[in-house]
Amino acid sequence: KLTLSIFGVTLNSDLSESEYNLAAKVYREIKNYYLYIYEKRVSELTIDDFE
């Protein structure tokens, strides 16, 4: 939904072909960044964070 809202639409079918390709790229970049910050956060956890 975040990626679609960047383009001001609610459905994939509302995107033109060029917008769809760009939306797919934006989605991958958002996903990769999320995974990066998640892995960074998890790597900094200690046993005390689970108690």
Contacts in CASP RR format, 6 or more apart in sequence:
PFRMAT RR
TARGET T0000
AUTHOR 0000-0000-0000
METHOD contacts of the structure
MODEL  1
KLTLSIFGVTLNSDLSESEYNLAAKVYREIKNYYLYIYEKRVSELTIDDF
E
1 10 0 8 1.000
2 30 0 8 1.000
3 23 0 8 1.000
3 26 0 8 1.000
3 27 0 8 1.000
3 30 0 8 1.000
4 10 0 8 1.000
4 11 0 8 1.000
4 12 0 8 1.000
4 14 0 8 1.000
4 15 0 8 1.000
4 23 0 8 1.000
6 23 0 8 1.000
6 26 0 8 1.000
7 14 0 8 1.000
7 15 0 8 1.000
7 19 0 8 1.000
7 23 0 8 1.000
9 15 0 8 1.000
12 20 0 8 1.000
12 23 0 8 1.000
15 23 0 8 1.000
END
